[in-house]
Amino acid sequence: MKRNTTFNLDDELVQRGKSYAATHGTTLTAIVRDHLMKVTGYEPSDGTGDPFLAFSKGEIGKAQAIKRAGLRDYAELLVALGDRGLALPALPPHELSAMTETFVRLYRGARA
């Protein structure tokens, strides 16, 4: 079971966290979850502790999956997904938003 949790944090801290997450191909939720798992030693029994499964489900970004799996690069991650029969993930929401913004900007520029 997953639960939504409210944290009381400074606005600047949240913005810095979101910025960090975006540059590292992950989410603020994933950063908090991974840190809590690390400091508590918690490993979920439903398979979400597996970085390949979590990446395939779109729960973590590629940089985070590479790091957690101890891989060198994205190519190794893709091979590992294929070896396990896991699907390529959908892009995380922040990457989709960034791509959409870029497309809109290019489209508007082309029409001008």
N, C-alpha and C positions, 0 to 999 in steps of 0.2 A: 504494500500500500504506500502511496506517495501522499505527502501533505504539503499544502501551501503554508509557508511560514512568513511572518512579517518581522523585519529587522528594523530597528531605529538606527540609522546611520547618517552621517553628515552627507549633504548633497554632493560636495566635492569628492568625497571618498567614493560614492556610488558612480559618479561620472568618470573618475579615474579607473575604477574597476571595469566599467563598461568599455572604456577606451582600450584598456589592457586586453580584455577578452576579445574585442574585435581584431586587434593586431595579432593576436595569437590563435585565431581561428577557433574560439570557444565561446562560452557564455558565462555571465556572472554566476548563474546558478551552478554551472559545472565547476567553476573555481571553488565556490563555497562548499559544494558537495565533496569534491576531491580532497579539499583541505580537511574537512571534518572526518572523512574516511581515513585519511593519513594519520591524524592525531589520535583518533580513537581506535584504530586498528580494525575498523568494521569492514567486512566484506559481505555484500548482499548474497543471499543464497539463490536468488532468481536469475543469476547470470549477468546482471548489470555490472558486476565487478570486472568482467572480461572486456578489455579495451576494444577488441575487435567487434564484439557484439554491440557494445555501446556506440562505437563509431558507425557501424552498419545501420543502427536504429536512428542515427542522427542525434544521439544524446550528448556526444562530445565531438569536438572539431578534430581535423586531421593532425594538427600540431600536438594536441593533447594525446591523441591515440598513439602517435609515433613515440612520444616520450614515455607514456605508460607501458607500451609494449616493448620498449627498449630497442626500437628499430632505428636505422640510419636516416631513412627518407620516405617520401610518399610512395615511391615505387615499391619498396619493401612492404609497405602497408597494403598496397593493392594486391600484391602477390599473396600475402598472408590471408587477405579476405577471400581470394579465389581458392586457396588451398582448403579453407574451412567451409566453402560453399555459401559464403555470406554475400548478400547483395551490396552494391554500392549505395551509400547513404544519400538521402535527400540533403540538399544544402541547408546549413543552419539558417535560422531566420535573419540574422544580421548580414550574412553573405547574400541572401536573396534580396534584402533591402538595398544593399550597396550596388548590386548588379542592376536592380530596377532604377535606382537613381542615376547610374551611369547611362543606362539606355535612354531614359527620359531626356537627360542633358544632351546626349548625342542626337537624338531624334529632333529635339527642338532646334539644335544648332544646324542640322541639315535642312530644316524647313525655312530657316531665316534667309 
